[in-house]
Amino acid sequence: MNEVRRRRPPSLVVDMLQVTFMDSTGLAALLSAQRAARGLGTSLVVREVSTFIERQLRMAGIYEVLTGHR
């Protein structure tokens, strides 16, 4: 997050096209990164999720929060 702190981009995009597996540790890392980005005035959005990752995000109740989609 040092680079985000220095550059202050309006948003960060996490491209998950190549991600095939994610567990609770990965979910927690995404939420932590989003909170940190928000604290710096930057949004964090997850894009290009596979069906498996979408299912994981939805089961955790954070799909809309991280992707901005319903």
PDB file of N, H, CA, C and O in Angstrom:
ATOM      1  N   MET A   1       0.809  -1.201   0.000  1.00  0.00           N
ATOM      2  CA  MET A   1       0.000   0.000   0.000  1.00  0.00           C
ATOM      3  C   MET A   1       0.855   1.269   0.000  1.00  0.00           C
ATOM      4  O   MET A   1       0.323   2.372  -0.130  1.00  0.00           O
ATOM      5  N   ASN A   2       2.153   1.123   0.143  1.00  0.00           N
ATOM      6  H   ASN A   2       2.585   0.227   0.249  1.00  0.00           H
ATOM      7  CA  ASN A   2       3.011   2.306   0.113  1.00  0.00           C
ATOM      8  C   ASN A   2       2.907   3.046  -1.208  1.00  0.00           C
ATOM      9  O   ASN A   2       2.892   4.276  -1.237  1.00  0.00           O
ATOM     10  N   GLU A   3       2.836   2.298  -2.302  1.00  0.00           N
ATOM     11  H   GLU A   3       2.849   1.299  -2.279  1.00  0.00           H
ATOM     12  CA  GLU A   3       2.730   2.926  -3.625  1.00  0.00           C
ATOM     13  C   GLU A   3       1.384   3.639  -3.764  1.00  0.00           C
ATOM     14  O   GLU A   3       1.305   4.717  -4.353  1.00  0.00           O
ATOM     15  N   VAL A   4       0.349   3.044  -3.234  1.00  0.00           N
ATOM     16  H   VAL A   4       0.413   2.168  -2.756  1.00  0.00           H
ATOM     17  CA  VAL A   4      -0.978   3.682  -3.267  1.00  0.00           C
ATOM     18  C   VAL A   4      -0.945   4.951  -2.428  1.00  0.00           C
ATOM     19  O   VAL A   4      -1.481   5.984  -2.830  1.00  0.00           O
ATOM     20  N   ARG A   5      -0.327   4.873  -1.287  1.00  0.00           N
ATOM     21  H   ARG A   5       0.109   4.034  -0.960  1.00  0.00           H
ATOM     22  CA  ARG A   5      -0.209   6.043  -0.412  1.00  0.00           C
ATOM     23  C   ARG A   5       0.547   7.171  -1.120  1.00  0.00           C
ATOM     24  O   ARG A   5       0.184   8.341  -0.994  1.00  0.00           O
ATOM     25  N   ARG A   6       1.589   6.818  -1.859  1.00  0.00           N
ATOM     26  H   ARG A   6       1.883   5.868  -1.962  1.00  0.00           H
ATOM     27  CA  ARG A   6       2.412   7.818  -2.546  1.00  0.00           C
ATOM     28  C   ARG A   6       1.707   8.408  -3.769  1.00  0.00           C
ATOM     29  O   ARG A   6       1.723   9.622  -3.969  1.00  0.00           O
ATOM     30  N   ARG A   7       1.093   7.556  -4.582  1.00  0.00           N
ATOM     31  H   ARG A   7       1.080   6.570  -4.419  1.00  0.00           H
ATOM     32  CA  ARG A   7       0.493   8.018  -5.839  1.00  0.00           C
ATOM     33  C   ARG A   7      -0.951   8.487  -5.715  1.00  0.00           C
ATOM     34  O   ARG A   7      -1.398   9.318  -6.506  1.00  0.00           O
ATOM     35  N   ARG A   8      -1.684   7.970  -4.741  1.00  0.00           N
ATOM     36  H   ARG A   8      -1.321   7.295  -4.098  1.00  0.00           H
ATOM     37  CA  ARG A   8      -3.093   8.327  -4.535  1.00  0.00           C
ATOM     38  C   ARG A   8      -3.962   8.129  -5.785  1.00  0.00           C
ATOM     39  O   ARG A   8      -4.620   9.070  -6.229  1.00  0.00           O
ATOM     40  N   PRO A   9      -3.970   6.913  -6.357  1.00  0.00           N
ATOM     41  CA  PRO A   9      -4.822   6.687  -7.526  1.00  0.00           C
ATOM     42  C   PRO A   9      -6.293   6.716  -7.102  1.00  0.00           C
ATOM     43  O   PRO A   9      -6.601   6.407  -5.951  1.00  0.00           O
ATOM     44  N   PRO A  10      -7.200   7.076  -7.999  1.00  0.00           N
ATOM     45  CA  PRO A  10      -8.620   7.097  -7.637  1.00  0.00           C
ATOM     46  C   PRO A  10      -9.183   5.700  -7.394  1.00  0.00           C
ATOM     47  O   PRO A  10     -10.135   5.535  -6.632  1.00  0.00           O
ATOM     48  N   SER A  11      -8.585   4.682  -8.051  1.00  0.00           N
ATOM     49  H   SER A  11      -7.812   4.816  -8.670  1.00  0.00           H
ATOM     50  CA  SER A  11      -9.081   3.323  -7.848  1.00  0.00           C
ATOM     51  C   SER A  11      -7.990   2.295  -8.136  1.00  0.00           C
ATOM     52  O   SER A  11      -7.012   2.563  -8.834  1.00  0.00           O
ATOM     53  N   LEU A  12      -8.198   1.117  -7.571  1.00  0.00           N
ATOM     54  H   LEU A  12      -8.992   0.900  -7.004  1.00  0.00           H
ATOM     55  CA  LEU A  12      -7.347  -0.047  -7.820  1.00  0.00           C
ATOM     56  C   LEU A  12      -8.241  -1.146  -8.365  1.00  0.00           C
ATOM     57  O   LEU A  12      -9.340  -1.360  -7.853  1.00  0.00           O
ATOM     58  N   VAL A  13      -7.790  -1.841  -9.391  1.00  0.00           N
ATOM     59  H   VAL A  13      -6.897  -1.667  -9.808  1.00  0.00           H
ATOM     60  CA  VAL A  13      -8.556  -2.943  -9.967  1.00  0.00           C
ATOM     61  C   VAL A  13      -7.764  -4.226  -9.750  1.00  0.00           C
ATOM     62  O   VAL A  13      -6.597  -4.324 -10.130  1.00  0.00           O
ATOM     63  N   VAL A  14      -8.416  -5.204  -9.136  1.00  0.00           N
ATOM     64  H   VAL A  14      -9.364  -5.125  -8.827  1.00  0.00           H
ATOM     65  CA  VAL A  14      -7.805  -6.518  -8.918  1.00  0.00           C
ATOM     66  C   VAL A  14      -8.381  -7.450  -9.977  1.00  0.00           C
ATOM     67  O   VAL A  14      -9.553  -7.823  -9.910  1.00  0.00           O
ATOM     68  N   ASP A  15      -7.564  -7.823 -10.947  1.00  0.00           N
ATOM     69  H   ASP A  15      -6.612  -7.520 -11.001  1.00  0.00           H
ATOM     70  CA  ASP A  15      -7.983  -8.712 -12.028  1.00  0.00           C
ATOM     71  C   ASP A  15      -7.763 -10.147 -11.575  1.00  0.00           C
ATOM     72  O   ASP A  15      -6.629 -10.560 -11.333  1.00  0.00           O
ATOM     73  N   MET A  16      -8.838 -10.901 -11.463  1.00  0.00           N
ATOM     74  H   MET A  16      -9.760 -10.565 -11.660  1.00  0.00           H
ATOM     75  CA  MET A  16      -8.758 -12.267 -10.935  1.00  0.00           C
ATOM     76  C   MET A  16      -8.973 -13.319 -12.017  1.00  0.00           C
ATOM     77  O   MET A  16      -9.348 -14.453 -11.719  1.00  0.00           O
ATOM     78  N   LEU A  17      -8.739 -12.945 -13.265  1.00  0.00           N
ATOM     79  H   LEU A  17      -8.434 -12.024 -13.507  1.00  0.00           H
ATOM     80  CA  LEU A  17      -8.969 -13.839 -14.397  1.00  0.00           C
ATOM     81  C   LEU A  17      -8.236 -15.168 -14.256  1.00  0.00           C
ATOM     82  O   LEU A  17      -8.788 -16.209 -14.609  1.00  0.00           O
ATOM     83  N   GLN A  18      -7.027 -15.157 -13.757  1.00  0.00           N
ATOM     84  H   GLN A  18      -6.578 -14.310 -13.469  1.00  0.00           H
ATOM     85  CA  GLN A  18      -6.226 -16.376 -13.664  1.00  0.00           C
ATOM     86  C   GLN A  18      -6.341 -17.090 -12.312  1.00  0.00           C
ATOM     87  O   GLN A  18      -5.686 -18.110 -12.098  1.00  0.00           O
ATOM     88  N   VAL A  19      -7.158 -16.571 -11.410  1.00  0.00           N
ATOM     89  H   VAL A  19      -7.690 -15.742 -11.584  1.00  0.00           H
ATOM     90  CA  VAL A  19      -7.306 -17.183 -10.078  1.00  0.00           C
ATOM     91  C   VAL A  19      -8.298 -18.339 -10.173  1.00  0.00           C
ATOM     92  O   VAL A  19      -9.437 -18.157 -10.603  1.00  0.00           O
ATOM     93  N   THR A  20      -7.858 -19.522  -9.772  1.00  0.00           N
ATOM     94  H   THR A  20      -6.932 -19.670  -9.423  1.00  0.00           H
ATOM     95  CA  THR A  20      -8.726 -20.705  -9.853  1.00  0.00           C
ATOM     96  C   THR A  20      -9.164 -21.207  -8.489  1.00  0.00           C
ATOM     97  O   THR A  20     -10.093 -22.011  -8.398  1.00  0.00           O
ATOM     98  N   PHE A  21      -8.516 -20.751  -7.431  1.00  0.00           N
ATOM     99  H   PHE A  21      -7.762 -20.098  -7.505  1.00  0.00           H
ATOM    100  CA  PHE A  21      -8.876 -21.187  -6.082  1.00  0.00           C
ATOM    101  C   PHE A  21      -8.650 -20.047  -5.107  1.00  0.00           C
ATOM    102  O   PHE A  21      -7.696 -19.278  -5.228  1.00  0.00           O
ATOM    103  N   MET A  22      -9.549 -19.956  -4.137  1.00  0.00           N
ATOM    104  H   MET A  22     -10.324 -20.581  -4.038  1.00  0.00           H
ATOM    105  CA  MET A  22      -9.375 -18.980  -3.067  1.00  0.00           C
ATOM    106  C   MET A  22     -10.094 -19.509  -1.834  1.00  0.00           C
ATOM    107  O   MET A  22     -11.216 -20.009  -1.922  1.00  0.00           O
ATOM    108  N   ASP A  23      -9.437 -19.394  -0.687  1.00  0.00           N
ATOM    109  H   ASP A  23      -8.526 -18.988  -0.616  1.00  0.00           H
ATOM    110  CA  ASP A  23     -10.057 -19.814   0.564  1.00  0.00           C
ATOM    111  C   ASP A  23     -10.299 -18.586   1.440  1.00  0.00           C
ATOM    112  O   ASP A  23     -10.231 -17.453   0.965  1.00  0.00           O
ATOM    113  N   SER A  24     -10.578 -18.819   2.704  1.00  0.00           N
ATOM    114  H   SER A  24     -10.633 -19.740   3.090  1.00  0.00           H
ATOM    115  CA  SER A  24     -10.901 -17.716   3.615  1.00  0.00           C
ATOM    116  C   SER A  24      -9.743 -16.736   3.780  1.00  0.00           C
ATOM    117  O   SER A  24      -9.963 -15.550   4.025  1.00  0.00           O
ATOM    118  N   THR A  25      -8.516 -17.225   3.646  1.00  0.00           N
ATOM    119  H   THR A  25      -8.337 -18.188   3.446  1.00  0.00           H
ATOM    120  CA  THR A  25      -7.358 -16.334   3.741  1.00  0.00           C
ATOM    121  C   THR A  25      -7.359 -15.330   2.594  1.00  0.00           C
ATOM    122  O   THR A  25      -7.087 -14.148   2.804  1.00  0.00           O
ATOM    123  N   GLY A  26      -7.662 -15.790   1.391  1.00  0.00           N
ATOM    124  H   GLY A  26      -7.883 -16.750   1.221  1.00  0.00           H
ATOM    125  CA  GLY A  26      -7.737 -14.906   0.232  1.00  0.00           C
ATOM    126  C   GLY A  26      -8.870 -13.907   0.354  1.00  0.00           C
ATOM    127  O   GLY A  26      -8.712 -12.735   0.012  1.00  0.00           O
ATOM    128  N   LEU A  27     -10.026 -14.373   0.848  1.00  0.00           N
ATOM    129  H   LEU A  27     -10.154 -15.325   1.125  1.00  0.00           H
ATOM    130  CA  LEU A  27     -11.162 -13.473   1.056  1.00  0.00           C
ATOM    131  C   LEU A  27     -10.795 -12.385   2.061  1.00  0.00           C
ATOM    132  O   LEU A  27     -11.091 -11.209   1.850  1.00  0.00           O
ATOM    133  N   ALA A  28     -10.150 -12.783   3.149  1.00  0.00           N
ATOM    134  H   ALA A  28      -9.909 -13.738   3.321  1.00  0.00           H
ATOM    135  CA  ALA A  28      -9.746 -11.823   4.182  1.00  0.00           C
ATOM    136  C   ALA A  28      -8.734 -10.826   3.624  1.00  0.00           C
ATOM    137  O   ALA A  28      -8.780  -9.643   3.961  1.00  0.00           O
ATOM    138  N   ALA A  29      -7.824 -11.293   2.775  1.00  0.00           N
ATOM    139  H   ALA A  29      -7.787 -12.254   2.501  1.00  0.00           H
ATOM    140  CA  ALA A  29      -6.826 -10.399   2.181  1.00  0.00           C
ATOM    141  C   ALA A  29      -7.485  -9.364   1.282  1.00  0.00           C
ATOM    142  O   ALA A  29      -7.097  -8.195   1.300  1.00  0.00           O
ATOM    143  N   LEU A  30      -8.474  -9.775   0.498  1.00  0.00           N
ATOM    144  H   LEU A  30      -8.789 -10.724   0.484  1.00  0.00           H
ATOM    145  CA  LEU A  30      -9.185  -8.824  -0.365  1.00  0.00           C
ATOM    146  C   LEU A  30      -9.914  -7.771   0.468  1.00  0.00           C
ATOM    147  O   LEU A  30      -9.869  -6.581   0.154  1.00  0.00           O
ATOM    148  N   LEU A  31     -10.579  -8.211   1.519  1.00  0.00           N
ATOM    149  H   LEU A  31     -10.616  -9.177   1.774  1.00  0.00           H
ATOM    150  CA  LEU A  31     -11.295  -7.260   2.378  1.00  0.00           C
ATOM    151  C   LEU A  31     -10.337  -6.321   3.093  1.00  0.00           C
ATOM    152  O   LEU A  31     -10.623  -5.133   3.240  1.00  0.00           O
ATOM    153  N   SER A  32      -9.215  -6.842   3.532  1.00  0.00           N
ATOM    154  H   SER A  32      -8.982  -7.807   3.412  1.00  0.00           H
ATOM    155  CA  SER A  32      -8.212  -6.012   4.195  1.00  0.00           C
ATOM    156  C   SER A  32      -7.654  -4.968   3.226  1.00  0.00           C
ATOM    157  O   SER A  32      -7.485  -3.803   3.587  1.00  0.00           O
ATOM    158  N   ALA A  33      -7.371  -5.392   2.001  1.00  0.00           N
ATOM    159  H   ALA A  33      -7.508  -6.338   1.707  1.00  0.00           H
ATOM    160  CA  ALA A  33      -6.862  -4.463   0.988  1.00  0.00           C
ATOM    161  C   ALA A  33      -7.902  -3.395   0.673  1.00  0.00           C
ATOM    162  O   ALA A  33      -7.565  -2.226   0.488  1.00  0.00           O
ATOM    163  N   GLN A  34      -9.161  -3.799   0.614  1.00  0.00           N
ATOM    164  H   GLN A  34      -9.435  -4.749   0.764  1.00  0.00           H
ATOM    165  CA  GLN A  34     -10.214  -2.816   0.336  1.00  0.00           C
ATOM    166  C   GLN A  34     -10.314  -1.785   1.463  1.00  0.00           C
ATOM    167  O   GLN A  34     -10.438  -0.587   1.206  1.00  0.00           O
ATOM    168  N   ARG A  35     -10.260  -2.250   2.692  1.00  0.00           N
ATOM    169  H   ARG A  35     -10.159  -3.222   2.900  1.00  0.00           H
ATOM    170  CA  ARG A  35     -10.313  -1.323   3.837  1.00  0.00           C
ATOM    171  C   ARG A  35      -9.115  -0.371   3.823  1.00  0.00           C
ATOM    172  O   ARG A  35      -9.264   0.828   4.059  1.00  0.00           O
ATOM    173  N   ALA A  36      -7.937  -0.910   3.547  1.00  0.00           N
ATOM    174  H   ALA A  36      -7.816  -1.884   3.356  1.00  0.00           H
ATOM    175  CA  ALA A  36      -6.734  -0.074   3.506  1.00  0.00           C
ATOM    176  C   ALA A  36      -6.830   0.961   2.386  1.00  0.00           C
ATOM    177  O   ALA A  36      -6.477   2.124   2.580  1.00  0.00           O
ATOM    178  N   ALA A  37      -7.306   0.540   1.221  1.00  0.00           N
ATOM    179  H   ALA A  37      -7.592  -0.405   1.063  1.00  0.00           H
ATOM    180  CA  ALA A  37      -7.456   1.465   0.097  1.00  0.00           C
ATOM    181  C   ALA A  37      -8.471   2.553   0.439  1.00  0.00           C
ATOM    182  O   ALA A  37      -8.244   3.735   0.180  1.00  0.00           O
ATOM    183  N   ARG A  38      -9.577   2.138   1.016  1.00  0.00           N
ATOM    184  H   ARG A  38      -9.761   1.178   1.226  1.00  0.00           H
ATOM    185  CA  ARG A  38     -10.615   3.106   1.399  1.00  0.00           C
ATOM    186  C   ARG A  38     -10.064   4.121   2.395  1.00  0.00           C
ATOM    187  O   ARG A  38     -10.387   5.306   2.325  1.00  0.00           O
ATOM    188  N   GLY A  39      -9.242   3.658   3.309  1.00  0.00           N
ATOM    189  H   GLY A  39      -8.979   2.695   3.366  1.00  0.00           H
ATOM    190  CA  GLY A  39      -8.633   4.552   4.288  1.00  0.00           C
ATOM    191  C   GLY A  39      -7.715   5.586   3.656  1.00  0.00           C
ATOM    192  O   GLY A  39      -7.447   6.635   4.243  1.00  0.00           O
ATOM    193  N   LEU A  40      -7.236   5.284   2.457  1.00  0.00           N
ATOM    194  H   LEU A  40      -7.454   4.433   1.980  1.00  0.00           H
ATOM    195  CA  LEU A  40      -6.379   6.212   1.724  1.00  0.00           C
ATOM    196  C   LEU A  40      -7.151   7.009   0.675  1.00  0.00           C
ATOM    197  O   LEU A  40      -6.564   7.759  -0.105  1.00  0.00           O
ATOM    198  N   GLY A  41      -8.481   6.836   0.667  1.00  0.00           N
ATOM    199  H   GLY A  41      -8.957   6.227   1.300  1.00  0.00           H
ATOM    200  CA  GLY A  41      -9.309   7.565  -0.290  1.00  0.00           C
ATOM    201  C   GLY A  41      -9.328   6.954  -1.683  1.00  0.00           C
ATOM    202  O   GLY A  41      -9.633   7.633  -2.663  1.00  0.00           O
ATOM    203  N   THR A  42      -9.002   5.673  -1.766  1.00  0.00           N
ATOM    204  H   THR A  42      -8.754   5.121  -0.970  1.00  0.00           H
ATOM    205  CA  THR A  42      -8.955   4.955  -3.045  1.00  0.00           C
ATOM    206  C   THR A  42      -9.965   3.819  -3.004  1.00  0.00           C
ATOM    207  O   THR A  42     -10.136   3.179  -1.967  1.00  0.00           O
ATOM    208  N   SER A  43     -10.632   3.565  -4.114  1.00  0.00           N
ATOM    209  H   SER A  43     -10.493   4.085  -4.956  1.00  0.00           H
ATOM    210  CA  SER A  43     -11.545   2.421  -4.158  1.00  0.00           C
ATOM    211  C   SER A  43     -10.796   1.195  -4.670  1.00  0.00           C
ATOM    212  O   SER A  43      -9.825   1.322  -5.416  1.00  0.00           O
ATOM    213  N   LEU A  44     -11.241   0.027  -4.276  1.00  0.00           N
ATOM    214  H   LEU A  44     -12.030  -0.076  -3.669  1.00  0.00           H
ATOM    215  CA  LEU A  44     -10.679  -1.231  -4.745  1.00  0.00           C
ATOM    216  C   LEU A  44     -11.820  -2.042  -5.314  1.00  0.00           C
ATOM    217  O   LEU A  44     -12.831  -2.252  -4.644  1.00  0.00           O
ATOM    218  N   VAL A  45     -11.669  -2.505  -6.561  1.00  0.00           N
ATOM    219  H   VAL A  45     -10.848  -2.334  -7.105  1.00  0.00           H
ATOM    220  CA  VAL A  45     -12.713  -3.263  -7.230  1.00  0.00           C
ATOM    221  C   VAL A  45     -12.113  -4.541  -7.782  1.00  0.00           C
ATOM    222  O   VAL A  45     -11.022  -4.530  -8.352  1.00  0.00           O
ATOM    223  N   VAL A  46     -12.831  -5.644  -7.612  1.00  0.00           N
ATOM    224  H   VAL A  46     -13.718  -5.652  -7.149  1.00  0.00           H
ATOM    225  CA  VAL A  46     -12.411  -6.944  -8.132  1.00  0.00           C
ATOM    226  C   VAL A  46     -13.138  -7.180  -9.453  1.00  0.00           C
ATOM    227  O   VAL A  46     -14.351  -6.994  -9.548  1.00  0.00           O
ATOM    228  N   ARG A  47     -12.386  -7.588 -10.463  1.00  0.00           N
ATOM    229  H   ARG A  47     -11.401  -7.739 -10.385  1.00  0.00           H
ATOM    230  CA  ARG A  47     -12.934  -7.828 -11.796  1.00  0.00           C
ATOM    231  C   ARG A  47     -12.494  -9.193 -12.326  1.00  0.00           C
ATOM    232  O   ARG A  47     -11.558  -9.806 -11.814  1.00  0.00           O
ATOM    233  N   GLU A  48     -13.195  -9.649 -13.363  1.00  0.00           N
ATOM    234  H   GLU A  48     -13.956  -9.150 -13.779  1.00  0.00           H
ATOM    235  CA  GLU A  48     -12.845 -10.885 -14.086  1.00  0.00           C
ATOM    236  C   GLU A  48     -12.779 -12.107 -13.176  1.00  0.00           C
ATOM    237  O   GLU A  48     -11.801 -12.855 -13.191  1.00  0.00           O
ATOM    238  N   VAL A  49     -13.827 -12.298 -12.388  1.00  0.00           N
ATOM    239  H   VAL A  49     -14.621 -11.690 -12.375  1.00  0.00           H
ATOM    240  CA  VAL A  49     -13.843 -13.454 -11.484  1.00  0.00           C
ATOM    241  C   VAL A  49     -14.404 -14.683 -12.197  1.00  0.00           C
ATOM    242  O   VAL A  49     -15.347 -14.583 -12.981  1.00  0.00           O
ATOM    243  N   SER A  50     -13.816 -15.828 -11.916  1.00  0.00           N
ATOM    244  H   SER A  50     -13.050 -15.909 -11.278  1.00  0.00           H
ATOM    245  CA  SER A  50     -14.327 -17.087 -12.458  1.00  0.00           C
ATOM    246  C   SER A  50     -15.613 -17.453 -11.724  1.00  0.00           C
ATOM    247  O   SER A  50     -15.963 -16.836 -10.718  1.00  0.00           O
ATOM    248  N   THR A  51     -16.302 -18.450 -12.233  1.00  0.00           N
ATOM    249  H   THR A  51     -16.017 -18.951 -13.050  1.00  0.00           H
ATOM    250  CA  THR A  51     -17.526 -18.924 -11.589  1.00  0.00           C
ATOM    251  C   THR A  51     -17.241 -19.380 -10.167  1.00  0.00           C
ATOM    252  O   THR A  51     -18.020 -19.094  -9.257  1.00  0.00           O
ATOM    253  N   PHE A  52     -16.129 -20.091  -9.965  1.00  0.00           N
ATOM    254  H   PHE A  52     -15.496 -20.324 -10.704  1.00  0.00           H
ATOM    255  CA  PHE A  52     -15.769 -20.568  -8.632  1.00  0.00           C
ATOM    256  C   PHE A  52     -15.539 -19.398  -7.674  1.00  0.00           C
ATOM    257  O   PHE A  52     -16.051 -19.401  -6.554  1.00  0.00           O
ATOM    258  N   ILE A  53     -14.774 -18.405  -8.110  1.00  0.00           N
ATOM    259  H   ILE A  53     -14.357 -18.403  -9.019  1.00  0.00           H
ATOM    260  CA  ILE A  53     -14.480 -17.259  -7.251  1.00  0.00           C
ATOM    261  C   ILE A  53     -15.748 -16.466  -6.984  1.00  0.00           C
ATOM    262  O   ILE A  53     -15.968 -16.013  -5.860  1.00  0.00           O
ATOM    263  N   GLU A  54     -16.582 -16.292  -7.994  1.00  0.00           N
ATOM    264  H   GLU A  54     -16.404 -16.660  -8.907  1.00  0.00           H
ATOM    265  CA  GLU A  54     -17.857 -15.587  -7.781  1.00  0.00           C
ATOM    266  C   GLU A  54     -18.680 -16.308  -6.715  1.00  0.00           C
ATOM    267  O   GLU A  54     -19.255 -15.672  -5.832  1.00  0.00           O
ATOM    268  N   ARG A  55     -18.732 -17.626  -6.802  1.00  0.00           N
ATOM    269  H   ARG A  55     -18.264 -18.143  -7.519  1.00  0.00           H
ATOM    270  CA  ARG A  55     -19.478 -18.416  -5.811  1.00  0.00           C
ATOM    271  C   ARG A  55     -18.902 -18.205  -4.409  1.00  0.00           C
ATOM    272  O   ARG A  55     -19.655 -18.045  -3.448  1.00  0.00           O
ATOM    273  N   GLN A  56     -17.576 -18.203  -4.287  1.00  0.00           N
ATOM    274  H   GLN A  56     -16.964 -18.332  -5.068  1.00  0.00           H
ATOM    275  CA  GLN A  56     -16.937 -17.988  -2.986  1.00  0.00           C
ATOM    276  C   GLN A  56     -17.286 -16.600  -2.433  1.00  0.00           C
ATOM    277  O   GLN A  56     -17.632 -16.459  -1.260  1.00  0.00           O
ATOM    278  N   LEU A  57     -17.190 -15.592  -3.284  1.00  0.00           N
ATOM    279  H   LEU A  57     -16.909 -15.707  -4.237  1.00  0.00           H
ATOM    280  CA  LEU A  57     -17.502 -14.227  -2.848  1.00  0.00           C
ATOM    281  C   LEU A  57     -18.965 -14.095  -2.448  1.00  0.00           C
ATOM    282  O   LEU A  57     -19.283 -13.429  -1.463  1.00  0.00           O
ATOM    283  N   ARG A  58     -19.852 -14.725  -3.204  1.00  0.00           N
ATOM    284  H   ARG A  58     -19.594 -15.266  -4.004  1.00  0.00           H
ATOM    285  CA  ARG A  58     -21.287 -14.662  -2.879  1.00  0.00           C
ATOM    286  C   ARG A  58     -21.592 -15.391  -1.574  1.00  0.00           C
ATOM    287  O   ARG A  58     -22.362 -14.895  -0.751  1.00  0.00           O
ATOM    288  N   MET A  59     -20.990 -16.568  -1.380  1.00  0.00           N
ATOM    289  H   MET A  59     -20.365 -16.971  -2.049  1.00  0.00           H
ATOM    290  CA  MET A  59     -21.225 -17.319  -0.136  1.00  0.00           C
ATOM    291  C   MET A  59     -20.733 -16.531   1.070  1.00  0.00           C
ATOM    292  O   MET A  59     -21.318 -16.614   2.150  1.00  0.00           O
ATOM    293  N   ALA A  60     -19.673 -15.777   0.892  1.00  0.00           N
ATOM    294  H   ALA A  60     -19.197 -15.709   0.015  1.00  0.00           H
ATOM    295  CA  ALA A  60     -19.133 -14.961   1.987  1.00  0.00           C
ATOM    296  C   ALA A  60     -19.923 -13.660   2.158  1.00  0.00           C
ATOM    297  O   ALA A  60     -19.727 -12.927   3.128  1.00  0.00           O
ATOM    298  N   GLY A  61     -20.816 -13.384   1.206  1.00  0.00           N
ATOM    299  H   GLY A  61     -20.975 -13.979   0.418  1.00  0.00           H
ATOM    300  CA  GLY A  61     -21.631 -12.178   1.293  1.00  0.00           C
ATOM    301  C   GLY A  61     -20.879 -10.907   0.919  1.00  0.00           C
ATOM    302  O   GLY A  61     -21.256  -9.812   1.336  1.00  0.00           O
ATOM    303  N   ILE A  62     -19.805 -11.053   0.127  1.00  0.00           N
ATOM    304  H   ILE A  62     -19.498 -11.942  -0.212  1.00  0.00           H
ATOM    305  CA  ILE A  62     -19.003  -9.867  -0.206  1.00  0.00           C
ATOM    306  C   ILE A  62     -18.868  -9.643  -1.710  1.00  0.00           C
ATOM    307  O   ILE A  62     -18.080  -8.798  -2.134  1.00  0.00           O
ATOM    308  N   TYR A  63     -19.619 -10.382  -2.519  1.00  0.00           N
ATOM    309  H   TYR A  63     -20.260 -11.069  -2.174  1.00  0.00           H
ATOM    310  CA  TYR A  63     -19.524 -10.215  -3.970  1.00  0.00           C
ATOM    311  C   TYR A  63     -19.852  -8.779  -4.382  1.00  0.00           C
ATOM    312  O   TYR A  63     -19.074  -8.150  -5.101  1.00  0.00           O
ATOM    313  N   GLU A  64     -20.968  -8.268  -3.944  1.00  0.00           N
ATOM    314  H   GLU A  64     -21.599  -8.779  -3.360  1.00  0.00           H
ATOM    315  CA  GLU A  64     -21.383  -6.912  -4.304  1.00  0.00           C
ATOM    316  C   GLU A  64     -20.412  -5.865  -3.769  1.00  0.00           C
ATOM    317  O   GLU A  64     -20.124  -4.872  -4.437  1.00  0.00           O
ATOM    318  N   VAL A  65     -19.918  -6.095  -2.572  1.00  0.00           N
ATOM    319  H   VAL A  65     -20.152  -6.902  -2.030  1.00  0.00           H
ATOM    320  CA  VAL A  65     -19.001  -5.153  -1.941  1.00  0.00           C
ATOM    321  C   VAL A  65     -17.704  -5.035  -2.749  1.00  0.00           C
ATOM    322  O   VAL A  65     -17.194  -3.931  -2.940  1.00  0.00           O
ATOM    323  N   LEU A  66     -17.176  -6.152  -3.218  1.00  0.00           N
ATOM    324  H   LEU A  66     -17.590  -7.048  -3.063  1.00  0.00           H
ATOM    325  CA  LEU A  66     -15.892  -6.131  -3.900  1.00  0.00           C
ATOM    326  C   LEU A  66     -15.985  -5.884  -5.401  1.00  0.00           C
ATOM    327  O   LEU A  66     -15.039  -5.369  -5.996  1.00  0.00           O
ATOM    328  N   THR A  67     -17.110  -6.243  -6.026  1.00  0.00           N
ATOM    329  H   THR A  67     -17.879  -6.662  -5.543  1.00  0.00           H
ATOM    330  CA  THR A  67     -17.216  -6.087  -7.474  1.00  0.00           C
ATOM    331  C   THR A  67     -18.077  -4.922  -7.906  1.00  0.00           C
ATOM    332  O   THR A  67     -17.947  -4.428  -9.026  1.00  0.00           O
ATOM    333  N   GLY A  68     -18.954  -4.481  -7.025  1.00  0.00           N
ATOM    334  H   GLY A  68     -19.060  -4.882  -6.115  1.00  0.00           H
ATOM    335  CA  GLY A  68     -19.887  -3.417  -7.399  1.00  0.00           C
ATOM    336  C   GLY A  68     -21.061  -3.933  -8.207  1.00  0.00           C
ATOM    337  O   GLY A  68     -21.908  -3.147  -8.632  1.00  0.00           O
ATOM    338  N   HIS A  69     -21.131  -5.256  -8.430  1.00  0.00           N
ATOM    339  H   HIS A  69     -20.443  -5.894  -8.084  1.00  0.00           H
ATOM    340  CA  HIS A  69     -22.241  -5.872  -9.170  1.00  0.00           C
ATOM    341  C   HIS A  69     -23.214  -6.540  -8.227  1.00  0.00           C
ATOM    342  O   HIS A  69     -22.897  -6.817  -7.071  1.00  0.00           O
ATOM    343  N   ARG A  70     -24.376  -6.787  -8.729  1.00  0.00           N
ATOM    344  H   ARG A  70     -24.633  -6.562  -9.668  1.00  0.00           H
ATOM    345  CA  ARG A  70     -25.386  -7.518  -7.956  1.00  0.00           C
ATOM    346  C   ARG A  70     -25.568  -8.899  -8.479  1.00  0.00           C
ATOM    347  O   ARG A  70     -26.379  -9.658  -7.950  1.00  0.00           O
TER     348      ARG A  70
END
